[in-house]
Amino acid sequence: MRVLVAGDDIGSGAARRRGWALEGELLRPPSPPCGDTACGCGQRWTGLASARAAQTGVVAELHLEREGLLAAFVDALRNEGRLGDDENDPDDEPDWVADLVDQHLDLARAHPLATVIDLHDGLPVAAFRQAS
């Protein structure tokens, strides 16, 4: 399935897109802001494993099902403290998490493999180049 992963630093000079997420890790789209205006969680992709920010995502193909991606999002959000920690409580997985997974998949499916997708003000913008 097509997914979005963190890429290496892209571009150079003023056009450089910086990211701190680990190269190749799954990304989640900006989620509802946490309330901390200095956080930036509503403005950048976030690496599921590292919880680090990335300005760009790269479309990649991974052997993963939607349910596995949803579980990865839930685990990451629990680790970040954005969800409760009761794995047996079905109310502990709010609809906005499934919406984030669907946004992620819709965006990845809409672009060819290796397309780099930039964020501007927290919204995905047209791909600016193909990853090498």
C-alpha positions in Angstrom: 0.0 0.0 0.0 1.1 3.5 -0.7 2.1 5.5 2.4 4.0 8.6 3.4 7.4 8.3 5.0 10.0 10.7 6.1 12.7 11.5 3.5 16.2 12.8 3.8 16.8 16.5 3.9 15.6 17.8 0.5 16.8 20.8 -1.5 19.5 23.3 -0.7 19.9 26.9 0.3 16.7 28.8 1.0 14.6 26.0 -0.7 15.9 23.4 1.7 13.2 21.4 3.5 14.4 20.4 6.9 13.1 17.4 8.9 14.0 15.7 12.1 12.0 12.5 11.6 14.0 9.4 10.9 14.4 8.7 7.2 11.9 6.1 6.1 9.7 6.2 9.1 5.9 6.4 8.7 4.5 9.9 9.0 1.1 11.1 10.3 -0.5 14.2 9.0 -0.8 17.2 11.2 -3.3 16.4 13.9 -5.6 18.7 15.9 -3.3 21.0 17.8 -2.5 20.1 21.4 -3.1 23.7 22.7 0.6 24.6 23.1 1.2 27.4 20.6 4.9 26.7 20.6 4.5 23.0 19.8 3.7 23.2 16.1 2.0 19.8 16.1 -0.7 21.1 13.8 1.9 22.4 11.2 4.2 19.5 10.4 4.2 15.8 9.7 5.1 13.7 12.7 7.2 10.5 12.6 5.3 7.7 14.2 8.4 6.1 15.7 10.4 9.2 16.7 7.6 11.8 17.3 9.9 14.2 15.4 8.7 16.8 12.9 9.1 16.7 9.2 8.2 19.3 6.6 8.0 16.9 3.8 6.7 13.4 3.2 7.7 11.0 0.4 5.3 8.5 -1.1 6.5 4.9 -0.7 5.2 1.4 -1.0 5.1 -0.7 2.1 3.5 -4.1 2.8 1.0 -2.9 5.3 -2.8 -3.0 5.7 -5.0 -0.1 6.8 -5.6 -1.9 10.2 -1.9 -2.1 10.8 -1.4 1.6 9.9 -4.3 2.5 12.3 -2.7 0.5 15.1 0.7 2.3 14.4 -1.1 5.7 14.6 -2.8 4.7 17.9 0.4 3.4 19.4 2.3 6.5 18.4 -0.4 8.9 19.8 -0.5 6.9 23.0 3.3 7.2 23.4 3.0 10.9 22.8 0.3 11.2 25.5 -2.3 12.4 23.0 -4.5 9.3 23.7 -5.3 7.4 26.9 -3.4 4.2 27.6 -6.3 1.7 28.0 -5.8 -0.6 25.0 -9.0 -2.4 25.8 -11.2 0.6 25.8 -12.8 1.1 22.3 -13.7 4.7 23.3 -10.0 5.3 23.6 -9.6 5.5 19.8 -11.4 8.6 18.8 -12.7 9.1 15.2 -10.1 11.7 14.5 -7.4 9.0 14.6 -9.1 7.0 11.8 -9.6 10.3 9.9 -5.9 11.0 10.1 -5.2 7.5 8.7 -7.6 8.1 5.9 -6.1 11.5 5.1 -2.6 9.8 5.1 -3.8 7.1 2.7 -5.8 9.4 0.4 -2.8 11.7 0.0 -0.4 8.8 -0.7 -2.7 7.2 -3.2 -3.1 10.5 -5.1 0.6 10.7 -6.0 3.1 8.5 -7.8 5.8 6.7 -5.8 8.7 8.8 -4.7 6.7 12.1 -4.9 7.8 14.6 -2.3 4.9 16.4 -0.6 5.5 19.6 1.2 3.4 21.2 3.9 2.6 24.9 4.0 0.7 26.2 7.0 -0.1 22.6 8.0 -1.7 21.8 4.6 -0.2 19.5 1.9 0.7 21.4 -1.2 1.5 20.2 -4.7 4.6 18.0 -4.9 7.6 20.1 -5.7 9.9 17.4 -7.2 10.5 13.7 -7.4 12.8 12.1 -4.8 16.0 10.8 -6.2 
